[in-house]
Amino acid sequence: MMSRYLFLMLMLVVISACSDEKHPVDGDHVWKDQTDMIDKSKDVEQLVNDAALQQRQQVERAIQ
């Protein structure tokens, strides 16, 4: 029982020692440029899909 308590305390100390409260992450990371580009490409994809849908709807209206 005592060894479990010591193990738990040791793990809590290790976890708290690993946290970096003095230097919080400001949102930038190593892959920020890549993730920003992916987000932009998703926006462009949505615009293209919307334009294709509008064009398809116009063609369908013209056919009817």
PyMOL Python script that loads the backbone (N, CA, C, O; Angstrom):
from pymol import cmd

cmd.read_pdbstr("""\
ATOM      1  N   MET A   1       0.827  -1.184   0.000  1.00  0.00           N
ATOM      2  CA  MET A   1       0.000   0.000   0.000  1.00  0.00           C
ATOM      3  C   MET A   1       0.873   1.249   0.000  1.00  0.00           C
ATOM      4  O   MET A   1       0.597   2.210  -0.719  1.00  0.00           O
ATOM      5  N   MET A   2       1.904   1.229   0.793  1.00  0.00           N
ATOM      6  CA  MET A   2       2.796   2.377   0.881  1.00  0.00           C
ATOM      7  C   MET A   2       3.529   2.601  -0.440  1.00  0.00           C
ATOM      8  O   MET A   2       3.774   3.746  -0.818  1.00  0.00           O
ATOM      9  N   SER A   3       3.882   1.527  -1.146  1.00  0.00           N
ATOM     10  CA  SER A   3       4.596   1.684  -2.409  1.00  0.00           C
ATOM     11  C   SER A   3       3.688   2.311  -3.464  1.00  0.00           C
ATOM     12  O   SER A   3       4.164   3.072  -4.306  1.00  0.00           O
ATOM     13  N   ARG A   4       2.392   2.008  -3.434  1.00  0.00           N
ATOM     14  CA  ARG A   4       1.452   2.636  -4.364  1.00  0.00           C
ATOM     15  C   ARG A   4       1.354   4.134  -4.091  1.00  0.00           C
ATOM     16  O   ARG A   4       1.325   4.948  -5.014  1.00  0.00           O
ATOM     17  N   TYR A   5       1.303   4.475  -2.828  1.00  0.00           N
ATOM     18  CA  TYR A   5       1.227   5.883  -2.435  1.00  0.00           C
ATOM     19  C   TYR A   5       2.485   6.624  -2.896  1.00  0.00           C
ATOM     20  O   TYR A   5       2.395   7.729  -3.431  1.00  0.00           O
ATOM     21  N   LEU A   6       3.637   6.027  -2.693  1.00  0.00           N
ATOM     22  CA  LEU A   6       4.892   6.652  -3.112  1.00  0.00           C
ATOM     23  C   LEU A   6       4.955   6.779  -4.634  1.00  0.00           C
ATOM     24  O   LEU A   6       5.402   7.796  -5.165  1.00  0.00           O
ATOM     25  N   PHE A   7       4.501   5.737  -5.325  1.00  0.00           N
ATOM     26  CA  PHE A   7       4.488   5.766  -6.781  1.00  0.00           C
ATOM     27  C   PHE A   7       3.563   6.875  -7.284  1.00  0.00           C
ATOM     28  O   PHE A   7       3.919   7.614  -8.203  1.00  0.00           O
ATOM     29  N   LEU A   8       2.391   6.991  -6.690  1.00  0.00           N
ATOM     30  CA  LEU A   8       1.455   8.030  -7.067  1.00  0.00           C
ATOM     31  C   LEU A   8       2.045   9.416  -6.820  1.00  0.00           C
ATOM     32  O   LEU A   8       1.931  10.300  -7.670  1.00  0.00           O
ATOM     33  N   MET A   9       2.662   9.606  -5.685  1.00  0.00           N
ATOM     34  CA  MET A   9       3.278  10.896  -5.368  1.00  0.00           C
ATOM     35  C   MET A   9       4.409  11.215  -6.348  1.00  0.00           C
ATOM     36  O   MET A   9       4.543  12.352  -6.802  1.00  0.00           O
ATOM     37  N   LEU A  10       5.212  10.214  -6.668  1.00  0.00           N
ATOM     38  CA  LEU A  10       6.306  10.405  -7.620  1.00  0.00           C
ATOM     39  C   LEU A  10       5.764  10.805  -8.988  1.00  0.00           C
ATOM     40  O   LEU A  10       6.318  11.696  -9.631  1.00  0.00           O
ATOM     41  N   MET A  11       4.695  10.163  -9.439  1.00  0.00           N
ATOM     42  CA  MET A  11       4.108  10.488 -10.735  1.00  0.00           C
ATOM     43  C   MET A  11       3.540  11.910 -10.737  1.00  0.00           C
ATOM     44  O   MET A  11       3.663  12.625 -11.732  1.00  0.00           O
ATOM     45  N   LEU A  12       2.925  12.315  -9.641  1.00  0.00           N
ATOM     46  CA  LEU A  12       2.402  13.670  -9.558  1.00  0.00           C
ATOM     47  C   LEU A  12       3.519  14.709  -9.607  1.00  0.00           C
ATOM     48  O   LEU A  12       3.370  15.760 -10.230  1.00  0.00           O
ATOM     49  N   VAL A  13       4.616  14.416  -8.960  1.00  0.00           N
ATOM     50  CA  VAL A  13       5.763  15.330  -8.989  1.00  0.00           C
ATOM     51  C   VAL A  13       6.328  15.418 -10.403  1.00  0.00           C
ATOM     52  O   VAL A  13       6.658  16.506 -10.873  1.00  0.00           O
ATOM     53  N   VAL A  14       6.441  14.286 -11.078  1.00  0.00           N
ATOM     54  CA  VAL A  14       6.979  14.279 -12.442  1.00  0.00           C
ATOM     55  C   VAL A  14       6.054  15.049 -13.381  1.00  0.00           C
ATOM     56  O   VAL A  14       6.515  15.840 -14.203  1.00  0.00           O
ATOM     57  N   ILE A  15       4.765  14.817 -13.257  1.00  0.00           N
ATOM     58  CA  ILE A  15       3.808  15.513 -14.128  1.00  0.00           C
ATOM     59  C   ILE A  15       3.837  17.014 -13.875  1.00  0.00           C
ATOM     60  O   ILE A  15       3.839  17.806 -14.818  1.00  0.00           O
ATOM     61  N   SER A  16       3.860  17.401 -12.627  1.00  0.00           N
ATOM     62  CA  SER A  16       3.878  18.838 -12.332  1.00  0.00           C
ATOM     63  C   SER A  16       5.204  19.474 -12.744  1.00  0.00           C
ATOM     64  O   SER A  16       5.239  20.650 -13.104  1.00  0.00           O
ATOM     65  N   ALA A  17       6.273  18.722 -12.694  1.00  0.00           N
ATOM     66  CA  ALA A  17       7.572  19.249 -13.106  1.00  0.00           C
ATOM     67  C   ALA A  17       7.629  19.434 -14.615  1.00  0.00           C
ATOM     68  O   ALA A  17       8.370  20.285 -15.108  1.00  0.00           O
ATOM     69  N   CYS A  18       6.860  18.653 -15.347  1.00  0.00           N
ATOM     70  CA  CYS A  18       6.868  18.735 -16.803  1.00  0.00           C
ATOM     71  C   CYS A  18       6.021  19.877 -17.334  1.00  0.00           C
ATOM     72  O   CYS A  18       6.189  20.286 -18.483  1.00  0.00           O
ATOM     73  N   SER A  19       5.127  20.391 -16.531  1.00  0.00           N
ATOM     74  CA  SER A  19       4.304  21.493 -17.021  1.00  0.00           C
ATOM     75  C   SER A  19       5.137  22.761 -17.064  1.00  0.00           C
ATOM     76  O   SER A  19       6.007  22.981 -16.221  1.00  0.00           O
ATOM     77  N   ASP A  20       4.861  23.585 -18.051  1.00  0.00           N
ATOM     78  CA  ASP A  20       5.639  24.806 -18.247  1.00  0.00           C
ATOM     79  C   ASP A  20       4.717  26.007 -18.085  1.00  0.00           C
ATOM     80  O   ASP A  20       4.295  26.608 -19.073  1.00  0.00           O
ATOM     81  N   GLU A  21       4.410  26.351 -16.864  1.00  0.00           N
ATOM     82  CA  GLU A  21       3.510  27.459 -16.605  1.00  0.00           C
ATOM     83  C   GLU A  21       4.213  28.808 -16.764  1.00  0.00           C
ATOM     84  O   GLU A  21       3.556  29.827 -16.976  1.00  0.00           O
ATOM     85  N   LYS A  22       5.521  28.820 -16.664  1.00  0.00           N
ATOM     86  CA  LYS A  22       6.267  30.071 -16.788  1.00  0.00           C
ATOM     87  C   LYS A  22       6.310  30.551 -18.236  1.00  0.00           C
ATOM     88  O   LYS A  22       6.367  31.755 -18.485  1.00  0.00           O
ATOM     89  N   HIS A  23       6.284  29.625 -19.192  1.00  0.00           N
ATOM     90  CA  HIS A  23       6.382  29.953 -20.603  1.00  0.00           C
ATOM     91  C   HIS A  23       5.228  29.278 -21.352  1.00  0.00           C
ATOM     92  O   HIS A  23       5.433  28.257 -22.009  1.00  0.00           O
ATOM     93  N   PRO A  24       4.032  29.832 -21.260  1.00  0.00           N
ATOM     94  CA  PRO A  24       2.909  29.203 -21.950  1.00  0.00           C
ATOM     95  C   PRO A  24       3.063  29.299 -23.458  1.00  0.00           C
ATOM     96  O   PRO A  24       3.681  30.237 -23.962  1.00  0.00           O
ATOM     97  N   VAL A  25       2.518  28.355 -24.166  1.00  0.00           N
ATOM     98  CA  VAL A  25       2.579  28.338 -25.619  1.00  0.00           C
ATOM     99  C   VAL A  25       1.624  29.400 -26.145  1.00  0.00           C
ATOM    100  O   VAL A  25       0.476  29.479 -25.707  1.00  0.00           O
ATOM    101  N   ASP A  26       2.088  30.203 -27.071  1.00  0.00           N
ATOM    102  CA  ASP A  26       1.291  31.318 -27.583  1.00  0.00           C
ATOM    103  C   ASP A  26       0.476  30.949 -28.814  1.00  0.00           C
ATOM    104  O   ASP A  26      -0.077  31.833 -29.467  1.00  0.00           O
ATOM    105  N   GLY A  27       0.391  29.680 -29.143  1.00  0.00           N
ATOM    106  CA  GLY A  27      -0.390  29.253 -30.299  1.00  0.00           C
ATOM    107  C   GLY A  27       0.476  28.934 -31.504  1.00  0.00           C
ATOM    108  O   GLY A  27       0.031  28.219 -32.401  1.00  0.00           O
ATOM    109  N   ASP A  28       1.685  29.435 -31.551  1.00  0.00           N
ATOM    110  CA  ASP A  28       2.584  29.112 -32.650  1.00  0.00           C
ATOM    111  C   ASP A  28       3.274  27.790 -32.350  1.00  0.00           C
ATOM    112  O   ASP A  28       3.601  27.480 -31.205  1.00  0.00           O
ATOM    113  N   HIS A  29       3.482  27.037 -33.392  1.00  0.00           N
ATOM    114  CA  HIS A  29       4.176  25.767 -33.239  1.00  0.00           C
ATOM    115  C   HIS A  29       4.991  25.503 -34.495  1.00  0.00           C
ATOM    116  O   HIS A  29       4.944  26.276 -35.451  1.00  0.00           O
ATOM    117  N   VAL A  30       5.715  24.439 -34.486  1.00  0.00           N
ATOM    118  CA  VAL A  30       6.642  24.129 -35.570  1.00  0.00           C
ATOM    119  C   VAL A  30       5.921  24.023 -36.908  1.00  0.00           C
ATOM    120  O   VAL A  30       6.451  24.449 -37.934  1.00  0.00           O
ATOM    121  N   TRP A  31       4.712  23.456 -36.904  1.00  0.00           N
ATOM    122  CA  TRP A  31       3.982  23.201 -38.138  1.00  0.00           C
ATOM    123  C   TRP A  31       2.948  24.285 -38.439  1.00  0.00           C
ATOM    124  O   TRP A  31       2.030  24.047 -39.224  1.00  0.00           O
ATOM    125  N   LYS A  32       3.072  25.457 -37.844  1.00  0.00           N
ATOM    126  CA  LYS A  32       2.061  26.503 -38.007  1.00  0.00           C
ATOM    127  C   LYS A  32       1.869  26.887 -39.471  1.00  0.00           C
ATOM    128  O   LYS A  32       0.731  27.021 -39.921  1.00  0.00           O
ATOM    129  N   ASP A  33       2.944  27.065 -40.216  1.00  0.00           N
ATOM    130  CA  ASP A  33       2.816  27.433 -41.626  1.00  0.00           C
ATOM    131  C   ASP A  33       2.050  26.366 -42.398  1.00  0.00           C
ATOM    132  O   ASP A  33       1.188  26.679 -43.219  1.00  0.00           O
ATOM    133  N   GLN A  34       2.374  25.106 -42.127  1.00  0.00           N
ATOM    134  CA  GLN A  34       1.712  24.018 -42.839  1.00  0.00           C
ATOM    135  C   GLN A  34       0.235  23.929 -42.470  1.00  0.00           C
ATOM    136  O   GLN A  34      -0.610  23.742 -43.345  1.00  0.00           O
ATOM    137  N   THR A  35      -0.083  24.059 -41.187  1.00  0.00           N
ATOM    138  CA  THR A  35      -1.489  23.969 -40.790  1.00  0.00           C
ATOM    139  C   THR A  35      -2.275  25.178 -41.297  1.00  0.00           C
ATOM    140  O   THR A  35      -3.448  25.053 -41.647  1.00  0.00           O
ATOM    141  N   ASP A  36      -1.635  26.344 -41.338  1.00  0.00           N
ATOM    142  CA  ASP A  36      -2.298  27.518 -41.906  1.00  0.00           C
ATOM    143  C   ASP A  36      -2.600  27.297 -43.388  1.00  0.00           C
ATOM    144  O   ASP A  36      -3.674  27.657 -43.870  1.00  0.00           O
ATOM    145  N   MET A  37      -1.655  26.707 -44.101  1.00  0.00           N
ATOM    146  CA  MET A  37      -1.858  26.447 -45.526  1.00  0.00           C
ATOM    147  C   MET A  37      -2.971  25.425 -45.737  1.00  0.00           C
ATOM    148  O   MET A  37      -3.755  25.550 -46.678  1.00  0.00           O
ATOM    149  N   ILE A  38      -3.045  24.434 -44.887  1.00  0.00           N
ATOM    150  CA  ILE A  38      -4.121  23.441 -44.981  1.00  0.00           C
ATOM    151  C   ILE A  38      -5.470  24.107 -44.738  1.00  0.00           C
ATOM    152  O   ILE A  38      -6.441  23.831 -45.443  1.00  0.00           O
ATOM    153  N   ASP A  39      -5.527  24.979 -43.745  1.00  0.00           N
ATOM    154  CA  ASP A  39      -6.780  25.689 -43.472  1.00  0.00           C
ATOM    155  C   ASP A  39      -7.191  26.559 -44.660  1.00  0.00           C
ATOM    156  O   ASP A  39      -8.366  26.611 -45.022  1.00  0.00           O
ATOM    157  N   LYS A  40      -6.222  27.235 -45.259  1.00  0.00           N
ATOM    158  CA  LYS A  40      -6.532  28.067 -46.421  1.00  0.00           C
ATOM    159  C   LYS A  40      -7.010  27.209 -47.586  1.00  0.00           C
ATOM    160  O   LYS A  40      -7.938  27.588 -48.300  1.00  0.00           O
ATOM    161  N   SER A  41      -6.380  26.056 -47.778  1.00  0.00           N
ATOM    162  CA  SER A  41      -6.792  25.191 -48.891  1.00  0.00           C
ATOM    163  C   SER A  41      -8.190  24.633 -48.657  1.00  0.00           C
ATOM    164  O   SER A  41      -8.929  24.414 -49.617  1.00  0.00           O
ATOM    165  N   LYS A  42      -8.564  24.402 -47.415  1.00  0.00           N
ATOM    166  CA  LYS A  42      -9.927  23.950 -47.124  1.00  0.00           C
ATOM    167  C   LYS A  42     -10.922  25.056 -47.455  1.00  0.00           C
ATOM    168  O   LYS A  42     -12.006  24.781 -47.970  1.00  0.00           O
ATOM    169  N   ASP A  43     -10.564  26.301 -47.165  1.00  0.00           N
ATOM    170  CA  ASP A  43     -11.431  27.429 -47.502  1.00  0.00           C
ATOM    171  C   ASP A  43     -11.599  27.552 -49.018  1.00  0.00           C
ATOM    172  O   ASP A  43     -12.706  27.767 -49.510  1.00  0.00           O
ATOM    173  N   VAL A  44     -10.502  27.415 -49.745  1.00  0.00           N
ATOM    174  CA  VAL A  44     -10.559  27.490 -51.204  1.00  0.00           C
ATOM    175  C   VAL A  44     -11.391  26.334 -51.749  1.00  0.00           C
ATOM    176  O   VAL A  44     -12.188  26.527 -52.667  1.00  0.00           O
ATOM    177  N   GLU A  45     -11.218  25.155 -51.202  1.00  0.00           N
ATOM    178  CA  GLU A  45     -12.002  24.003 -51.642  1.00  0.00           C
ATOM    179  C   GLU A  45     -13.498  24.260 -51.440  1.00  0.00           C
ATOM    180  O   GLU A  45     -14.309  23.916 -52.299  1.00  0.00           O
ATOM    181  N   GLN A  46     -13.855  24.855 -50.323  1.00  0.00           N
ATOM    182  CA  GLN A  46     -15.257  25.166 -50.059  1.00  0.00           C
ATOM    183  C   GLN A  46     -15.788  26.181 -51.071  1.00  0.00           C
ATOM    184  O   GLN A  46     -16.914  26.053 -51.551  1.00  0.00           O
ATOM    185  N   LEU A  47     -14.976  27.190 -51.395  1.00  0.00           N
ATOM    186  CA  LEU A  47     -15.382  28.173 -52.398  1.00  0.00           C
ATOM    187  C   LEU A  47     -15.595  27.517 -53.760  1.00  0.00           C
ATOM    188  O   LEU A  47     -16.574  27.814 -54.445  1.00  0.00           O
ATOM    189  N   VAL A  48     -14.700  26.641 -54.146  1.00  0.00           N
ATOM    190  CA  VAL A  48     -14.818  25.944 -55.428  1.00  0.00           C
ATOM    191  C   VAL A  48     -16.064  25.070 -55.436  1.00  0.00           C
ATOM    192  O   VAL A  48     -16.800  25.047 -56.423  1.00  0.00           O
ATOM    193  N   ASN A  49     -16.304  24.355 -54.350  1.00  0.00           N
ATOM    194  CA  ASN A  49     -17.497  23.508 -54.274  1.00  0.00           C
ATOM    195  C   ASN A  49     -18.778  24.336 -54.339  1.00  0.00           C
ATOM    196  O   ASN A  49     -19.738  23.942 -55.001  1.00  0.00           O
ATOM    197  N   ASP A  50     -18.797  25.476 -53.660  1.00  0.00           N
ATOM    198  CA  ASP A  50     -19.970  26.351 -53.699  1.00  0.00           C
ATOM    199  C   ASP A  50     -20.203  26.879 -55.116  1.00  0.00           C
ATOM    200  O   ASP A  50     -21.338  26.908 -55.592  1.00  0.00           O
ATOM    201  N   ALA A  51     -19.134  27.293 -55.783  1.00  0.00           N
ATOM    202  CA  ALA A  51     -19.260  27.806 -57.148  1.00  0.00           C
ATOM    203  C   ALA A  51     -19.748  26.706 -58.087  1.00  0.00           C
ATOM    204  O   ALA A  51     -20.579  26.966 -58.958  1.00  0.00           O
ATOM    205  N   ALA A  52     -19.248  25.486 -57.924  1.00  0.00           N
ATOM    206  CA  ALA A  52     -19.681  24.367 -58.762  1.00  0.00           C
ATOM    207  C   ALA A  52     -21.159  24.054 -58.520  1.00  0.00           C
ATOM    208  O   ALA A  52     -21.892  23.752 -59.462  1.00  0.00           O
ATOM    209  N   LEU A  53     -21.592  24.124 -57.276  1.00  0.00           N
ATOM    210  CA  LEU A  53     -22.997  23.884 -56.954  1.00  0.00           C
ATOM    211  C   LEU A  53     -23.883  24.953 -57.586  1.00  0.00           C
ATOM    212  O   LEU A  53     -24.928  24.633 -58.152  1.00  0.00           O
ATOM    213  N   GLN A  54     -23.479  26.209 -57.495  1.00  0.00           N
ATOM    214  CA  GLN A  54     -24.257  27.289 -58.105  1.00  0.00           C
ATOM    215  C   GLN A  54     -24.345  27.124 -59.617  1.00  0.00           C
ATOM    216  O   GLN A  54     -25.399  27.331 -60.217  1.00  0.00           O
ATOM    217  N   GLN A  55     -23.229  26.752 -60.218  1.00  0.00           N
ATOM    218  CA  GLN A  55     -23.218  26.565 -61.668  1.00  0.00           C
ATOM    219  C   GLN A  55     -24.119  25.396 -62.054  1.00  0.00           C
ATOM    220  O   GLN A  55     -24.849  25.481 -63.042  1.00  0.00           O
ATOM    221  N   ARG A  56     -24.079  24.324 -61.300  1.00  0.00           N
ATOM    222  CA  ARG A  56     -24.919  23.156 -61.561  1.00  0.00           C
ATOM    223  C   ARG A  56     -26.401  23.536 -61.442  1.00  0.00           C
ATOM    224  O   ARG A  56     -27.227  23.112 -62.251  1.00  0.00           O
ATOM    225  N   GLN A  57     -26.723  24.341 -60.420  1.00  0.00           N
ATOM    226  CA  GLN A  57     -28.106  24.761 -60.235  1.00  0.00           C
ATOM    227  C   GLN A  57     -28.568  25.665 -61.394  1.00  0.00           C
ATOM    228  O   GLN A  57     -29.713  25.571 -61.838  1.00  0.00           O
ATOM    229  N   GLN A  58     -27.675  26.536 -61.877  1.00  0.00           N
ATOM    230  CA  GLN A  58     -28.017  27.391 -63.000  1.00  0.00           C
ATOM    231  C   GLN A  58     -28.254  26.572 -64.256  1.00  0.00           C
ATOM    232  O   GLN A  58     -29.179  26.858 -65.017  1.00  0.00           O
ATOM    233  N   VAL A  59     -27.439  25.568 -64.479  1.00  0.00           N
ATOM    234  CA  VAL A  59     -27.604  24.699 -65.647  1.00  0.00           C
ATOM    235  C   VAL A  59     -28.915  23.941 -65.556  1.00  0.00           C
ATOM    236  O   VAL A  59     -29.631  23.820 -66.549  1.00  0.00           O
ATOM    237  N   GLU A  60     -29.238  23.430 -64.379  1.00  0.00           N
ATOM    238  CA  GLU A  60     -30.490  22.694 -64.197  1.00  0.00           C
ATOM    239  C   GLU A  60     -31.699  23.599 -64.437  1.00  0.00           C
ATOM    240  O   GLU A  60     -32.689  23.175 -65.033  1.00  0.00           O
ATOM    241  N   ARG A  61     -31.614  24.860 -63.966  1.00  0.00           N
ATOM    242  CA  ARG A  61     -32.713  25.805 -64.195  1.00  0.00           C
ATOM    243  C   ARG A  61     -32.846  26.141 -65.681  1.00  0.00           C
ATOM    244  O   ARG A  61     -33.956  26.302 -66.189  1.00  0.00           O
ATOM    245  N   ALA A  62     -31.722  26.243 -66.365  1.00  0.00           N
ATOM    246  CA  ALA A  62     -31.754  26.569 -67.788  1.00  0.00           C
ATOM    247  C   ALA A  62     -32.344  25.422 -68.610  1.00  0.00           C
ATOM    248  O   ALA A  62     -33.004  25.650 -69.623  1.00  0.00           O
ATOM    249  N   ILE A  63     -32.101  24.196 -68.166  1.00  0.00           N
ATOM    250  CA  ILE A  63     -32.608  23.023 -68.883  1.00  0.00           C
ATOM    251  C   ILE A  63     -34.121  22.909 -68.713  1.00  0.00           C
ATOM    252  O   ILE A  63     -34.809  22.493 -69.645  1.00  0.00           O
ATOM    253  N   GLN A  64     -34.643  23.261 -67.568  1.00  0.00           N
ATOM    254  CA  GLN A  64     -36.070  23.094 -67.298  1.00  0.00           C
ATOM    255  C   GLN A  64     -36.901  24.098 -67.971  1.00  0.00           C
ATOM    256  O   GLN A  64     -38.124  24.080 -67.833  1.00  0.00           O
TER     257      GLN A  64
END
""", "prot")
cmd.dss("prot")
cmd.show_as("cartoon", "prot")
cmd.util.cbc("prot")
cmd.orient("prot")
